[in-house]
Amino acid sequence: MAEPRLRLRVAATAAGVLLLAVLVVPLAVPVDPQAVDLSARLLPPSWQHPFGTDDLGRDLLLRCLHGLRVSVLVGAVAAVAATVVGTTVGAVAAALGGRVDRLLMRTVDTVSAVPHLLLGIFVVALFRPGLWPVVASVAVTHWPSTARIVRAEILSLRTRPYVDAALSGGASRGRILVRHLVPGVLPQAGLAAVLMVPHAMWHESALSFLGLGLPARQASLGTLVQHARSSLLAGDWWPTLFPGLLLILPTLAIAGLAGAWRDRLSPRRRSELTL
């Protein structure tokens, strides 16, 4: 019991520190992260610049925090969009069954068979680089996993006695779906959305690194790594290292929190807690 609780505390502390830094530091420090100072270009990490500076003399700590804020925002919005689409498809497939179920599940299999990044590149290539094309790219590529989870959960809930009682009382399929089945899968769908945020952040970073995601002038973790490629080739490691670390740390923190959430949703775990 002590080890899971310790993991939860570490993950919650890391997530809280990152969230506080993203929300407070850019507002508390009155420095423009886009301000160019060529006299301070490519300074290594120091007390004055903990993350060093980039090739235009901009403070990397502030730029990384601004970039993390944008990446988390993109990841959260994209994860919510993908979860809504996946929940809708999974619920309709499980509720209607038959041909509709088979058609929707074959669609899920088809989308899942295509590599996410390749399909995401195709989606964003239809538009100019920007926030909403990236959100659409993540939503299009990541909804099948949620659809499978929701469908399986609803098929399980359909066997519960209260669903049989509602059917015996004359309730329609649509009413049973909205009033009884969908509320039962919301915790699982919420967990899927939380776990999807790191995937969406990595997806956005990969697209931005390739020049297909957010515009180069928009600071995100992906654009920071993309901008730092030339510095890395010249032997300056810090412009690439710190954005990469800020991409990994939220992933680990969210994974730890989601693991604790998943344990609480597990029927075996719930039975253990009630003993």
Secondary structure, DSSP 4 states (H G I P E B T S, - for coil): -HHHHHHHHHHHHHHHHHHHHHHHHHHHS---TT---GGGTTPPS-SSSTT-B-TT--BHHHHHHHHHHHHHHHHHHHHHHHHHHHHHHHHHHHHH-HHHHHHHHHHHHHHHHS-HHHHHHHHHHTS-SSHHHHHHHHHHHHHHHHHHHHHHHHHHHTTSHHHHHHHHTT--HHHHIIIIIHHHHHHHHHHHHHHHHHHHHHHHHHHHHTTSSS-TTS--HHHHHHHTHHHHHTT--HHHHHHHHHHHHHHHHHHHHHHHHHHHH-HHHHHHHH-
